[in-house]
Amino acid sequence: MDSPTADIVRAARLEANLTQRQAADLLEVSYRAWQAWEQGQNPMPPGYWKLFLILTDPKVQPCLKEWGEPSR
């Protein structure tokens, strides 16, 4: 899997109805990292892209709520 383009990252975030800060918090990355991905300054690593898609998939969200918040 390749890194998504900045336009795709932004479109996916908007489709998930998240702010940049919410998206960054969801992936536990810095707000600045998310901004850089959306601005095309740095490519989003494919692993983070996959995780974002999983966490924002409406079909997966009920399962995530059922499993609960992972311990840190």
N, CA, C and O of each residue as an XYZ file, in Angstrom:
288
protein
N       0.846     -1.172      0.000
C       0.000      0.000      0.000
C       0.895      1.239      0.000
O       1.838      1.338      0.784
N       0.589      2.164     -0.876
C       1.335      3.421     -0.953
C       0.737      4.450     -0.006
O      -0.373      4.286      0.501
N       1.500      5.514      0.218
C       0.992      6.638      1.003
C      -0.087      7.359      0.209
O       0.031      7.500     -1.008
N      -1.143      7.819      0.889
C      -2.181      8.576      0.190
C      -1.686      9.987     -0.127
O      -0.769     10.490      0.522
N      -2.289     10.610     -1.115
C      -1.951     12.000     -1.414
C      -2.534     12.896     -0.329
O      -3.417     12.484      0.423
N      -2.039     14.109     -0.258
C      -2.548     15.081      0.716
C      -4.043     15.326      0.516
O      -4.785     15.456      1.490
N      -4.486     15.391     -0.726
C      -5.908     15.613     -1.009
C      -6.768     14.455     -0.501
O      -7.875     14.670     -0.007
N      -6.266     13.253     -0.622
C      -7.013     12.087     -0.143
C      -7.078     12.082      1.385
O      -8.118     11.763      1.963
N      -5.984     12.430      2.029
C      -5.967     12.491      3.492
C      -7.006     13.508      3.974
O      -7.786     13.227      4.883
N      -7.006     14.668      3.366
C      -7.956     15.716      3.764
C      -9.392     15.273      3.491
O     -10.264     15.451      4.342
N      -9.645     14.705      2.328
C     -10.998     14.263      1.984
C     -11.489     13.184      2.949
O     -12.652     13.200      3.353
N     -10.625     12.259      3.316
C     -11.010     11.195      4.248
C     -11.334     11.765      5.623
O     -12.285     11.333      6.275
N     -10.539     12.737      6.057
C     -10.802     13.368      7.358
C     -12.145     14.083      7.338
O     -12.936     13.957      8.273
N     -12.402     14.830      6.276
C     -13.674     15.546      6.177
C     -14.846     14.573      6.095
O     -15.895     14.815      6.693
N     -14.679     13.489      5.370
C     -15.728     12.468      5.265
C     -16.027     11.858      6.639
O     -17.170     11.512      6.937
N     -14.991     11.731      7.468
C     -15.157     11.201      8.819
C     -15.687     12.263      9.779
O     -15.942     11.981     10.950
N     -15.851     13.491      9.272
C     -16.377     14.600     10.070
C     -15.491     14.899     11.284
O     -15.980     15.082     12.399
N     -14.179     14.945     11.042
C     -13.217     15.220     12.096
C     -12.436     16.499     11.790
O     -12.200     16.831     10.628
N     -12.043     17.203     12.835
C     -11.104     18.310     12.666
C      -9.706     17.714     12.528
O      -9.503     16.522     12.761
N      -8.761     18.540     12.153
C      -7.378     18.053     12.077
C      -6.906     17.582     13.448
O      -6.241     16.552     13.556
N      -7.244     18.323     14.482
C      -6.822     17.942     15.836
C      -7.455     16.617     16.252
O      -6.780     15.768     16.834
N      -8.735     16.430     15.964
C      -9.404     15.175     16.306
C      -8.771     13.994     15.561
O      -8.584     12.920     16.132
N      -8.449     14.203     14.294
C      -7.821     13.142     13.509
C      -6.447     12.800     14.077
O      -6.089     11.626     14.182
N      -5.683     13.820     14.441
C      -4.366     13.584     15.032
C      -4.495     12.841     16.354
O      -3.738     11.908     16.622
N      -5.448     13.251     17.178
C      -5.662     12.577     18.461
C      -6.087     11.127     18.257
O      -5.670     10.244     19.007
N      -6.904     10.884     17.256
C      -7.362      9.530     16.966
C      -6.186      8.593     16.688
O      -6.179      7.444     17.130
N      -5.198      9.092     15.954
C      -4.024      8.281     15.613
C      -2.878      8.428     16.613
O      -1.832      7.792     16.483
N      -3.101      9.287     17.616
C      -2.071      9.559     18.620
C      -0.781     10.076     17.987
O       0.320      9.641     18.323
N      -0.954     11.024     17.057
C       0.175     11.719     16.452
C       0.014     13.203     16.755
O      -1.045     13.640     17.205
N       1.055     13.966     16.510
C       0.968     15.397     16.784
C       0.068     16.088     15.760
O      -0.082     15.639     14.623
N      -0.509     17.169     16.195
C      -1.330     18.003     15.322
C      -0.501     18.471     14.129
O      -0.991     18.521     13.001
N       0.745     18.808     14.389
C       1.651     19.277     13.334
C       1.906     18.181     12.292
O       1.988     18.465     11.097
N       2.031     16.938     12.743
C       2.233     15.825     11.805
C       1.027     15.711     10.882
O       1.175     15.537      9.672
N      -0.169     15.810     11.460
C      -1.372     15.706     10.626
C      -1.409     16.852      9.616
O      -1.709     16.634      8.442
N      -1.110     18.051     10.059
C      -1.091     19.199      9.147
C      -0.118     18.973      8.000
O      -0.430     19.264      6.845
N       1.055     18.457      8.318
C       2.075     18.216      7.286
C       1.577     17.190      6.264
O       1.861     17.314      5.073
N       0.839     16.184      6.724
C       0.291     15.188      5.797
C      -0.731     15.832      4.866
O      -0.736     15.571      3.663
N      -1.600     16.679      5.430
C      -2.636     17.310      4.610
C      -2.070     18.366      3.666
O      -2.645     18.627      2.609
N      -0.967     18.963      4.037
C      -0.364     19.997      3.197
C       0.616     19.413      2.190
O       1.174     20.139      1.368
N       0.826     18.114      2.253
C       1.731     17.471      1.318
C       3.201     17.694      1.629
O       4.061     17.440      0.785
N       3.499     18.171      2.842
C       4.890     18.396      3.227
C       5.596     17.081      3.541
O       6.791     16.931      3.288
N       4.850     16.140      4.092
C       5.359     14.790      4.388
C       4.294     13.792      3.957
O       3.103     14.057      4.120
N       4.698     12.651      3.410
C       3.692     11.635      3.080
C       3.215     10.933      4.349
O       3.999     10.685      5.264
N       1.938     10.621      4.392
C       1.396      9.870      5.525
C       1.885      8.427      5.399
O       1.699      7.807      4.351
N       2.504      7.884      6.444
C       2.953      6.497      6.372
C       1.764      5.555      6.120
O       0.695      5.743      6.701
N       1.944      4.561      5.272
C       0.848      3.655      4.938
C       0.191      2.998      6.151
O      -1.018      2.768      6.143
N       0.952      2.699      7.174
C       0.384      2.086      8.379
C      -0.607      3.000      9.075
O      -1.655      2.553      9.541
N      -0.275      4.278      9.146
C      -1.204      5.247      9.738
C      -2.449      5.400      8.868
O      -3.557      5.559      9.382
N      -2.265      5.352      7.567
C      -3.402      5.460      6.651
C      -4.360      4.296      6.872
O      -5.572      4.493      6.967
N      -3.819      3.085      6.953
C      -4.654      1.911      7.199
C      -5.394      2.042      8.527
O      -6.593      1.774      8.611
N      -4.669      2.456      9.559
C      -5.278      2.609     10.877
C      -6.389      3.650     10.846
O      -7.452      3.439     11.430
N      -6.154      4.766     10.174
C      -7.182      5.802     10.078
C      -8.434      5.256      9.404
O      -9.548      5.514      9.859
N      -8.256      4.508      8.332
C      -9.403      3.937      7.626
C     -10.174      2.965      8.514
O     -11.405      2.948      8.503
N      -9.458      2.169      9.272
C     -10.112      1.221     10.173
C     -10.887      1.952     11.263
O     -12.045      1.635     11.532
N     -10.239      2.932     11.886
C     -10.859      3.626     13.014
C     -12.028      4.517     12.606
O     -12.885      4.826     13.434
N     -12.074      4.926     11.362
C     -13.160      5.802     10.920
C     -14.221      5.067     10.115
O     -15.180      5.684      9.651
N     -14.068      3.768      9.945
C     -15.044      2.974      9.204
C     -16.295      2.786     10.062
O     -16.209      2.205     11.144
N     -17.457      3.264      9.605
C     -18.679      3.133     10.408
C     -19.037      1.684     10.749
O     -19.690      1.428     11.760
N     -18.615      0.745      9.917
C     -18.906     -0.662     10.206
C     -18.027     -1.187     11.341
O     -18.401     -2.144     12.020
N     -16.868     -0.572     11.549
C     -15.933     -1.033     12.568
C     -16.186     -0.329     13.904
O     -15.928     -0.905     14.962
N     -16.684      0.898     13.867
C     -16.833      1.694     15.082
C     -17.630      1.017     16.194
O     -17.223      1.109     17.352
N     -18.756      0.337     15.903
C     -19.458     -0.339     17.005
C     -18.597     -1.403     17.687
O     -18.682     -1.582     18.902
N     -17.780     -2.099     16.924
C     -16.893     -3.109     17.509
C     -15.856     -2.453     18.407
O     -15.548     -2.966     19.483
N     -15.318     -1.326     17.971
C     -14.312     -0.636     18.771
C     -14.905     -0.178     20.096
O     -14.251     -0.267     21.136
N     -16.141      0.312     20.064
C     -16.797      0.733     21.305
C     -17.033     -0.469     22.219
O     -16.883     -0.368     23.437
N     -17.396     -1.589     21.635
C     -17.638     -2.795     22.419
C     -16.348     -3.288     23.065
O     -16.358     -3.732     24.213
N     -15.242     -3.214     22.335
C     -13.953     -3.675     22.875
C     -13.411     -2.727     23.917
O     -12.598     -3.117     24.755
N     -13.858     -1.479     23.870
C     -13.404     -0.493     24.836
C     -12.101      0.166     24.426
O     -11.461     -0.223     23.449
N     -11.733      1.159     25.186
C     -10.512      1.919     24.935
C      -9.310      1.067     25.339
O      -9.286      0.507     26.435
N      -8.300      0.967     24.444
C      -7.117      0.179     24.810
C      -6.376      0.819     25.987
O      -6.318      2.043     26.100
N      -5.819     -0.008     26.849
C      -5.042      0.526     27.976
C      -3.698      1.005     27.469
O      -3.141      0.458     26.517
N      -3.197      2.019     28.111
C      -1.909      2.588     27.705
C      -0.887      2.399     28.750
O       0.258      2.816     28.577
